[in-house]
């Protein structure tokens, strides 16, 4: 039973990691990394490391996610689309 739960959590972590990498909206990418940290803290707890699980939950889920969300709020939310070469050359001249 525990093996199946660990396997499902690992698959959820991999899916969230892929989602965070391909997501263009930075807020959703940060939420996905928060989910990765949450699942990792659950895995640490299941592997009988509750002190590491609490640390991962406090730092990974809470503090890091909050800092990234505040940073995104103060900057651009969407990742900029790459410009073509014609626009760059005209701006340089």
C-alpha positions in Angstrom: 0.0 0.0 0.0 2.7 2.5 0.9 4.6 1.7 -2.3 1.6 2.6 -4.4 1.2 5.9 -2.5 4.9 6.7 -2.9 4.7 5.9 -6.6 1.6 8.1 -7.1 3.3 11.0 -5.3 6.4 10.6 -7.4 4.3 10.7 -10.6 2.5 13.8 -9.3 5.9 15.4 -8.6 7.2 14.7 -12.1 4.0 16.0 -13.7 4.2 19.2 -11.6 7.8 19.7 -12.5 7.1 19.3 -16.3 4.1 21.7 -15.9 6.3 24.3 -14.1 8.9 24.1 -16.9 6.6 24.5 -19.8 4.2 27.0 -18.3 4.5 30.6 -19.7 2.6 32.2 -16.8 5.1 32.6 -14.1 2.5 32.6 -11.3 1.3 29.1 -12.3 4.9 27.9 -12.5 5.5 29.1 -9.0 2.3 27.4 -7.8 3.5 24.2 -9.5 6.9 24.4 -7.7 5.0 24.9 -4.4 3.1 21.7 -5.2 6.4 19.9 -5.8 7.6 21.0 -2.4 4.4 19.9 -0.7 4.5 16.5 -2.3 8.2 16.2 -1.3 7.4 17.1 2.3 4.7 14.4 2.3 7.2 11.9 0.9 9.8 12.8 3.6 7.1 12.2 6.2 6.2 8.8 4.7 9.9 7.9 4.7 10.0 8.6 8.5 11.8 11.9 8.4 9.3 14.2 10.0 11.9 16.9 10.9 13.0 17.2 7.2 9.3 17.1 6.2 8.5 20.1 8.5 11.5 22.0 7.2 10.6 21.4 3.6 7.0 22.4 4.2 8.0 25.6 6.0 10.8 26.7 3.6 9.8 25.1 0.3 6.0 25.4 0.4 5.5 28.6 2.4 8.5 30.9 2.4 9.9 30.3 -1.1 6.5 30.4 -2.7 5.5 33.6 -0.9 8.8 35.3 -1.9 8.3 34.3 -5.6 4.7 35.4 -5.7 5.6 38.8 -4.2 8.4 39.2 -6.8 6.1 38.3 -9.7 3.5 40.8 -8.4 6.1 43.5 -8.5 7.3 42.6 -12.0 5.8 41.2 -15.2 3.5 38.2 -14.7 3.8 36.7 -18.2 7.0 35.7 -19.7 7.9 38.0 -22.6 7.6 36.6 -26.1 10.9 36.7 -28.1 11.1 39.5 -30.6 12.1 38.9 -34.2 15.4 40.2 -35.6 13.8 43.1 -37.5 12.4 44.8 -34.4 15.8 44.4 -32.6 17.7 45.9 -35.5 15.3 48.9 -35.9 15.5 49.6 -32.1 19.3 49.6 -32.1 19.6 52.1 -35.0 
